[in-house]
Amino acid sequence: MSWFKSLTKDVLKSSAVQGGLALSIASYVRLVHLTCRFNQRRADIPERFWAEDETFICATWHGQNVILPMFWHNWRTLKILVSKHGDGEIIARLMHSLGLGTIRGSGAPKGKTAKSKEKGGAAALRAMVRALQNGASIGLTADMPPGPRRIAGLGIVTMARLSGRPILPIVATTRARLVLGNTWDKFTIPLPFNRGAVVWGDPIYVPRDADDATIESCRQQVEDALNQLTREADAMVGRRSEVSSGTSDSLTDTREVG
């Protein structure tokens, strides 16, 4: 069936197909947003920055961020880091459909700097720092493929140090969702017509003169904050959190596919 896989890849490279998929996903995200009862906690944190026209870095976990664009104030610029490879073009078109900008490139986990440079990581980092200093906030995931998931990398901390802008952790979830078990990040698809939660965390600042120990401390702070917010969001929608218990979510709330 190698011919079928090759045909599928060729079809997905079509600009028309990519655009159609992006619009379809954007419509689904809007449907979830409109039909779910979302409870947002500590929204005053980003609002303080918005009120002063100050930029910041939105940090979330991989695979849990598809609904988050709906909770951004779209009259302010937010640019999302999107890979240049794989399904990056579809994601970029999706972000544009939802009113957000993009910066193309990839970060890398700790110890994989060379790979990051090959994927445009260094150029993307410079572009994100410039954007933060010129009126645009940045959104990206703290953990990086191929995992392990929910382990924060150094890239987001480095960006905060170079730009002088804080990291704001954010987590969103819904009680009912699909979990793609065959993906490294266990990508979750929120389902419409149920309960949802969006939780913001306190800003994390990284000193410009931070040494290695301080950078590692800040990295751990980001990781701990996102895990704590995940537990909090799960509790808000009445779902047992795998972060705290080490067990999978209740099968009445989560359907795992793949």
Secondary structure as GFF3:
##gff-version 3
##sequence-region A 1 258
A	DSSP	alpha_helix	2	12	.	.	.	ID=ss1
A	DSSP	alpha_helix	15	35	.	.	.	ID=ss2
A	DSSP	beta_strand	37	41	.	.	.	ID=ss3
A	DSSP	alpha_helix	44	51	.	.	.	ID=ss4
A	DSSP	beta_strand	57	60	.	.	.	ID=ss5
A	DSSP	three_ten_helix	68	71	.	.	.	ID=ss6
A	DSSP	beta_strand	78	82	.	.	.	ID=ss7
A	DSSP	alpha_helix	88	97	.	.	.	ID=ss8
A	DSSP	beta_strand	101	104	.	.	.	ID=ss9
A	DSSP	alpha_helix	113	118	.	.	.	ID=ss10
A	DSSP	alpha_helix	121	133	.	.	.	ID=ss11
A	DSSP	beta_strand	137	141	.	.	.	ID=ss12
A	DSSP	alpha_helix	155	163	.	.	.	ID=ss13
A	DSSP	beta_strand	167	174	.	.	.	ID=ss14
A	DSSP	beta_strand	177	180	.	.	.	ID=ss15
A	DSSP	beta_strand	188	190	.	.	.	ID=ss16
A	DSSP	beta_strand	195	200	.	.	.	ID=ss17
A	DSSP	alpha_helix	212	236	.	.	.	ID=ss18
A	DSSP	alpha_helix	242	245	.	.	.	ID=ss19
A	DSSP	beta_strand	254	257	.	.	.	ID=ss20
###
